[in-house]
Amino acid sequence: MMPMIEKAFLETTACIDLMFNAHAKLRQRTKDFKLLETSNYVKMEIKKGYINHLIYLHNILADTESFAGTLKAVNGLHHNGHKRKLMAILKQLEVIFRGEIFHKPLREIDEKDTNIDSLICKKARNILYTKIKKFKNGIEKLAQNVTNEMGCYRDIEPPYIRNDRFHNDNKECIKSIMTCEIFTFFKKGEDEFNKMHKALRNIPEKDDETEKRAKSLKELLKKTELERSFSNAQKVDAKHCWACSDAILVATSPRDALLITSNQKHFEPLTASVGKSSEYYNPKE
């Protein structure tokens, strides 16, 4: 009989679904563990990705004061360069309607709410405001242990609001006043990173994200082998670092922990290549 794993490492998608999307089944599953762990790298990934998308949506609602006007602006994202951003925003709109507005009673319409568009706009803004504010200390409330082996953005700050608009300053690594230790982290885990790179190379039909991850891993491993230091001080190094995000999170996950994620497609080959345990959940359940 396999021994019970008492520690879970929460990958970025799991943290998002627990903090912002109230995923009931995942919440219940996490109660089975004595210790929940994640990393500052996850926190930064949420800040520069998910939170940034919420802020984009909130600020358009604030600027247009119209839900219809916001949808019109979102429609302007229909080109390849904004594909991921568009998908994230459309998903959030679905969550707002399916999980928030339609499942909770709207308050009584006051005199200022002249039409349904204005009412939905205010409701959506309030929902987004609450979600964005959760970022501050949200990770620390979720997990008992937040690691930072690579010294990732130790001076990270939450978004702030001014003149009804959220501002998400310093969401790029180069803005940090502290140099990270990603080179040392790669050097220490060089064997694992090489195994993951080999696993990615062996995938017969790679999607764009996997192709980028394999290329960036190759670049950083080449620098590691040649003892050429890299860090957040250079934009190109930071870009490679974030392209490698899933591999970095697998390396960060402790060997005695169960890595939890909804992204089975990208994580399964990586965890299998280094002999680490992982568990996948359906984000739509």
C-alpha positions as CSV (number, residue, x, y, z in Angstrom):
1,M,0.0,0.0,0.0
2,M,1.4,3.4,-1.0
3,P,2.0,5.8,1.9
4,M,-0.4,8.7,2.1
5,I,1.1,12.0,0.8
6,E,0.6,14.6,3.5
7,K,1.9,17.7,1.6
8,A,0.4,19.3,-1.5
9,F,2.2,21.9,-3.8
10,L,-0.4,24.2,-5.4
11,E,0.5,25.2,-8.9
12,T,-0.7,28.5,-10.3
13,T,-4.1,27.2,-11.7
14,A,-4.9,25.6,-8.4
15,C,-4.1,28.8,-6.5
16,I,-6.3,30.9,-8.9
17,D,-9.2,28.5,-8.6
18,L,-9.0,28.4,-4.8
19,M,-8.5,32.1,-4.3
20,F,-10.7,33.6,-7.0
21,N,-13.1,31.0,-8.4
22,A,-14.3,29.3,-5.2
23,H,-13.7,25.8,-6.6
24,A,-15.6,23.7,-4.0
25,K,-14.2,20.2,-5.0
26,L,-10.7,21.5,-5.0
27,R,-11.2,23.2,-1.7
28,Q,-12.5,20.0,-0.2
29,R,-9.5,18.0,-1.6
30,T,-7.0,20.3,-0.1
31,K,-8.4,19.5,3.4
32,D,-6.9,16.0,3.0
33,F,-3.4,17.4,3.4
34,K,-1.6,18.4,6.5
35,L,0.5,21.1,4.7
36,L,-0.3,23.2,1.6
37,E,2.7,24.8,-0.1
38,T,3.2,27.1,-3.1
39,S,5.9,29.6,-4.2
40,N,6.5,33.3,-4.7
41,Y,7.0,32.4,-8.4
42,V,3.3,31.4,-8.5
43,K,2.3,34.7,-6.8
44,M,4.3,36.7,-9.4
45,E,2.8,34.6,-12.2
46,I,-0.7,35.5,-10.9
47,K,0.2,39.2,-10.6
48,K,1.6,39.5,-14.2
49,G,-1.1,37.3,-15.8
50,Y,-4.5,36.6,-14.1
51,I,-4.6,39.7,-11.9
52,N,-3.6,41.9,-14.9
53,H,-6.5,40.6,-16.9
54,L,-8.9,41.3,-14.1
55,I,-7.5,44.9,-13.8
56,Y,-7.9,45.4,-17.6
57,L,-11.6,44.4,-17.4
58,H,-12.3,46.4,-14.2
59,N,-10.7,49.6,-15.7
60,I,-12.6,49.4,-18.9
61,L,-15.8,49.1,-16.9
62,A,-14.8,52.1,-14.9
63,D,-13.9,54.1,-18.0
64,T,-16.9,53.3,-20.1
65,E,-19.5,53.0,-17.2
66,S,-21.1,50.5,-19.6
67,F,-21.1,46.7,-19.8
68,A,-22.0,46.9,-23.5
69,G,-19.1,49.3,-24.0
70,T,-16.8,46.9,-22.3
71,L,-17.8,44.1,-24.5
72,K,-17.1,46.3,-27.5
73,A,-13.6,47.0,-26.3
74,V,-12.9,43.3,-25.6
75,N,-14.0,42.5,-29.1
76,G,-11.1,44.6,-30.3
77,L,-8.7,42.0,-28.9
78,H,-9.5,39.6,-31.8
79,H,-6.0,39.1,-33.3
80,N,-3.2,36.6,-32.7
81,G,-1.1,38.8,-30.4
82,H,-3.9,39.0,-27.9
83,K,-5.2,35.4,-28.1
84,R,-4.3,34.4,-24.5
85,K,-5.4,37.7,-23.0
86,L,-8.8,37.4,-24.9
87,M,-9.4,33.9,-23.7
88,A,-8.6,34.8,-20.1
89,I,-11.0,37.8,-20.2
90,L,-13.8,35.8,-21.9
91,K,-13.4,33.1,-19.2
92,Q,-13.6,35.8,-16.5
93,L,-16.8,37.2,-18.0
94,E,-18.2,33.7,-18.0
95,V,-17.3,33.4,-14.3
96,I,-18.9,36.7,-13.4
97,F,-22.2,35.8,-15.1
98,R,-22.5,32.1,-14.4
99,G,-21.0,32.0,-10.9
100,E,-21.7,35.5,-9.5
101,I,-24.5,37.5,-11.1
102,F,-26.9,34.8,-12.1
103,H,-26.4,32.7,-8.9
104,K,-26.7,35.6,-6.5
105,P,-29.7,37.9,-6.1
106,L,-29.1,41.5,-7.4
107,R,-29.8,44.2,-4.9
108,E,-32.8,46.4,-5.4
109,I,-32.3,48.9,-8.3
110,D,-31.8,52.4,-6.9
111,E,-32.6,55.7,-8.6
112,K,-29.1,56.0,-10.1
113,D,-29.4,52.7,-12.0
114,T,-31.2,54.0,-15.0
115,N,-30.9,50.8,-17.1
116,I,-29.9,47.1,-16.9
117,D,-26.5,47.9,-18.6
118,S,-25.6,50.3,-15.8
119,L,-26.7,47.9,-13.2
120,I,-24.7,45.0,-14.6
121,C,-21.6,47.3,-15.1
122,K,-21.7,48.2,-11.4
123,K,-22.2,44.7,-10.2
124,A,-19.3,43.4,-12.4
125,R,-17.0,46.2,-11.2
126,N,-17.8,45.3,-7.6
127,I,-17.1,41.6,-8.2
128,L,-13.8,42.4,-9.9
129,Y,-12.8,44.9,-7.2
130,T,-13.2,42.2,-4.5
131,K,-11.2,39.6,-6.5
132,I,-8.3,42.0,-7.2
133,K,-8.1,43.0,-3.6
134,K,-7.8,39.3,-2.6
135,F,-4.3,39.3,-4.2
136,K,-2.9,41.0,-1.1
137,N,-1.9,38.3,1.3
138,G,-4.2,35.8,-0.6
139,I,-1.4,33.3,-1.2
140,E,-0.2,33.5,2.4
141,K,-3.7,32.8,3.6
142,L,-4.1,29.9,1.2
143,A,-0.8,28.0,1.9
144,Q,1.0,27.5,5.1
145,N,4.4,27.6,3.3
146,V,5.3,30.0,0.5
147,T,8.8,29.1,-0.8
148,N,11.1,31.3,-2.7
149,E,14.2,29.3,-3.5
150,M,15.1,31.3,-6.6
151,G,14.6,34.7,-4.9
152,C,11.7,35.6,-7.3
153,Y,10.5,39.2,-6.9
154,R,11.0,39.5,-3.2
155,D,9.7,43.1,-3.3
156,I,6.4,42.2,-5.0
157,E,3.5,44.6,-4.3
158,P,-0.2,44.2,-4.7
159,P,-2.2,46.4,-7.1
160,Y,-3.6,49.7,-5.8
161,I,-6.6,51.8,-6.8
162,R,-6.5,55.5,-7.7
163,N,-9.3,57.6,-9.3
164,D,-11.5,54.5,-9.6
165,R,-8.8,52.6,-11.6
166,F,-6.5,49.8,-10.5
167,H,-2.8,50.2,-11.1
168,N,-0.5,47.1,-11.2
169,D,3.0,48.6,-11.1
170,N,6.2,46.5,-11.3
171,K,4.6,43.5,-13.0
172,E,7.8,42.9,-15.0
173,C,10.8,41.2,-13.4
174,I,13.2,43.9,-14.5
175,K,11.4,46.4,-12.3
176,S,12.4,44.6,-9.1
177,I,15.2,46.3,-7.2
178,M,16.5,42.9,-6.1
179,T,18.4,40.5,-8.4
180,C,16.8,37.0,-8.4
181,E,18.8,33.7,-8.0
182,I,17.3,31.8,-11.0
183,F,20.8,30.9,-12.3
184,T,21.7,29.2,-8.9
185,F,18.3,27.5,-8.9
186,F,19.0,26.1,-12.4
187,K,22.5,25.0,-11.5
188,K,21.2,23.2,-8.4
189,G,18.4,21.5,-10.4
190,E,20.3,21.0,-13.7
191,D,19.7,17.3,-13.8
192,E,16.0,17.7,-13.4
193,F,15.8,20.5,-15.9
194,N,17.7,18.4,-18.5
195,K,15.3,15.5,-18.0
196,M,12.3,17.8,-18.5
197,H,13.8,19.3,-21.6
198,K,14.4,15.8,-23.0
199,A,10.7,14.9,-22.2
200,L,9.5,18.0,-24.1
201,R,11.7,17.3,-27.1
202,N,10.2,13.8,-27.3
203,I,6.6,15.0,-27.5
204,P,5.7,14.3,-31.2
205,E,3.1,17.1,-31.7
206,K,3.9,20.1,-29.6
207,D,1.6,23.1,-29.2
208,D,3.0,26.6,-29.3
209,E,3.4,26.8,-25.6
210,T,5.4,23.6,-25.4
211,E,7.6,24.6,-28.3
212,K,8.4,27.9,-26.6
213,R,9.1,26.1,-23.3
214,A,11.5,23.6,-24.9
215,K,13.4,26.4,-26.7
216,S,13.7,28.6,-23.5
217,L,14.8,25.6,-21.4
218,K,17.5,24.8,-24.0
219,E,18.7,28.4,-23.8
220,L,18.9,28.6,-20.0
221,L,20.4,25.1,-19.8
222,K,23.1,26.2,-22.3
223,K,23.9,29.2,-20.1
224,T,23.9,27.0,-17.0
225,E,26.4,24.6,-18.6
226,L,28.6,27.4,-19.7
227,E,28.5,29.1,-16.3
228,R,27.0,32.2,-17.8
229,S,24.9,33.8,-15.1
230,F,21.3,34.9,-15.9
231,S,18.7,36.8,-13.9
232,N,15.7,39.2,-13.9
233,A,18.2,42.0,-14.7
234,Q,18.0,41.2,-18.4
235,K,14.6,41.2,-20.2
236,V,15.6,38.3,-22.4
237,D,16.5,36.1,-19.5
238,A,13.2,37.0,-17.7
239,K,11.3,36.1,-20.9
240,H,12.9,32.7,-21.0
241,C,12.3,32.2,-17.3
242,W,8.5,32.8,-17.7
243,A,8.4,30.6,-20.9
244,C,9.8,27.8,-18.7
245,S,7.2,28.4,-15.9
246,D,5.7,24.9,-15.7
247,A,9.1,23.3,-15.7
248,I,10.3,25.7,-12.9
249,L,7.2,24.9,-10.8
250,V,7.8,21.1,-11.2
251,A,11.4,21.7,-10.0
252,T,10.1,23.9,-7.1
253,S,7.6,21.2,-6.0
254,P,9.1,19.2,-3.1
255,R,9.7,15.5,-3.9
256,D,7.5,14.5,-0.9
257,A,4.6,16.6,-2.1
258,L,1.7,16.1,-4.6
259,L,1.7,18.8,-7.2
260,I,-2.0,19.9,-7.9
261,T,-2.9,21.5,-11.1
262,S,-5.7,21.6,-13.7
263,N,-3.2,21.7,-16.5
264,Q,-2.6,18.0,-17.1
265,K,-1.6,18.4,-20.7
266,H,1.5,20.5,-19.9
267,F,2.4,19.1,-16.5
268,E,2.1,15.3,-16.9
269,P,5.2,14.9,-19.2
270,L,7.2,17.1,-16.9
271,T,6.4,15.4,-13.6
272,A,6.7,12.0,-15.1
273,S,10.2,12.8,-16.4
274,V,11.6,13.6,-13.0
275,G,9.5,11.0,-11.0
276,K,7.4,13.5,-9.1
277,S,3.7,12.9,-8.1
278,S,0.9,15.1,-9.5
279,E,-2.9,15.2,-9.4
280,Y,-5.2,16.9,-11.9
281,Y,-8.7,18.3,-11.4
282,N,-11.4,19.6,-13.7
283,P,-11.6,23.4,-13.4
284,K,-15.2,23.4,-14.7
285,E,-16.6,21.0,-12.0
